Amino acid sequence: MEPLCTKIKTSSALFEPAPIQQFEERVYYPLSPAQEVFFTFQRMFPEFTAYNMTGVLEMEGKPDIARFESSFKKVIDRHESLRTSFHLLDGEPVQKVHTEVPFKLEYYHLEELVVDNLEELEEDEPITIMMKRFKRSFDLSKAPLIRVGLVEEAENN
């Protein structure tokens, strides 16, 4: 086992990342096989949300909403995958990387939550109801393919 450990420690090739290939700039790019499967599945089942990755962070204090939104806009501006949309061009699925995309933070006040019926409120906490409504399918033809929401629980939270 020791010779293997020595080999791993001394082999720089194992620890150097492979260079990222630069593609020529064009309007549309072909999809990877995984993207093709996802694109086809999304067209067959447009309301499907199992591929949506959701997460919740609890914060204390009053957030600076403009700064919060600006931070996410900078992340979107930096990462092409967040500025990508998917289309059919002559019957073939393609992706388009946009130079700039609009982004708006979704902001909610939990006190303003309107429930469809009392059963909904009896089954779930108000924050859970809000989260279920927030998780919805994306229109893959419109970038960014990221959604961020901020829920204010109470005036003092």
N, C-alpha and C positions, 0 to 999 in steps of 0.2 A: 504494500500500500504506500510506503514511503516514496518509492520512485515515482509513482503516479502523482503524489502531492507535490514533489519537487518539479515535475514536468509542468503541472498546472501553474505553479507559482512563477516559473521562469518563462512560460510561453506568453509573450505579449500579444500574439495573434488572437488568443482567446478573449482578451479583454478590450480590444480595439473594435469599435463599432464599424460596420461596413459603411462605406460612403453612400450617401443618398444620391440616387441618380436624378439629374436635372432633366426635366422634359422640356421640349420646345413649347413655347407658348402658343396656344391655339384657343379657339372659341369653345370647342367641345373635345372631350377626351373619352376613350372607350371605358367601359366599366370592367372591373375585375370580376372573376367568376362569382365571388361571394356577393358583390354588389348587384350582379345580375339576378341572383336568386332572391335577394332582398327586394329589389325593385319589382320583380315579377310578382312576388308574394304580396307586396303592398298594393299593387294594382288589382289583384284578385280579391283582397280583403282590406279595403281602404280604412276601415275603422279599427283595425288590429293595432294594439298598443304594446304587445309583449316585448318588442324591441326597444321600447322607450326605457331609458335608464333614469330612474327618479331617485332623489335623495332629499333629505330634510336636515337643515341645520338650525338649531335654536340659538338665537342671539338675545342678549339683554341690552337694554338701552334703546335710544332713538337713533336709527341708522340715517346716514346722509344718503338719501335715495338717489340723488343725482350722481354722487360719487360711486355708489354701488352699481348703478346702471353703466356709468362710464368705464368701470373696471371690467365688466363683462364685454362691453363694446371693444375694449382693447384686446381681450382674449380672442374674440371673433376676428378682429382685424389681423391678428398674428397667425391664426391657424386656418389654412385653406380648406380643410375638411369641414369647418363650420360655415364656410362661405360657399359651399357647393350645393347645387340643385341638380335634379335628375329629370331627364326628358326623353321623349321618343323623337328621333330624327330619321325620317324615311323608314319608319318601322323598327329602327334599331335603338336600344336604350343607350343613352350617353349621359355624361356628367358635364356640368359647366361650373367652373370656378369663377366666382364673381370677385371683382376688385373691391367692391364695397357693398354692404347689405344693410338694410334698415334693421334696427334692433330697439325694442321697447320692453322695458321691464314691466311685468304685470304686477300691479300693486292692489292688495285687498285689505279691507278692514273686517276682521272676524265679526265684529258687532253688527255689520251690515249683511251678514249671511241670511239669505232667504231660503228656507227649506220648502221643498215641493209638498211635503206632507209630514205630519207628526211622526209617522213610523220611521222616516228617515232620521229624524233627530233622536228617536228612542234607540235605534240600532247603532248609531255612531256618534262619536264626539264631534263637535263643530269643526275642529281642525281636520279631522279625518274626512268629513264631507267635502271640505274645501279641497283637500288633496285629491280626492276621487274626481272632482270636477276639473281640476287642473291637468290631470293626466288624460290627454286626448291625442288622437293620431295627428301626424304631420302631413301637410301637402308637400310631397317631395319635390315639386316643381318650384317651390318658393324657399329661398334661403333667407335667413339662417335656419338650420335644422337643429336649433337649440331654443329652449324656452326656459325663462327664469321668472319666478314669482316671489314676491315678498308679501307675507301675511302679518298684519299687525293685530295682535291679540286684544289688547286693550290700550287705552290712552297712556297708561303709566308703564306699559311693558316695552 
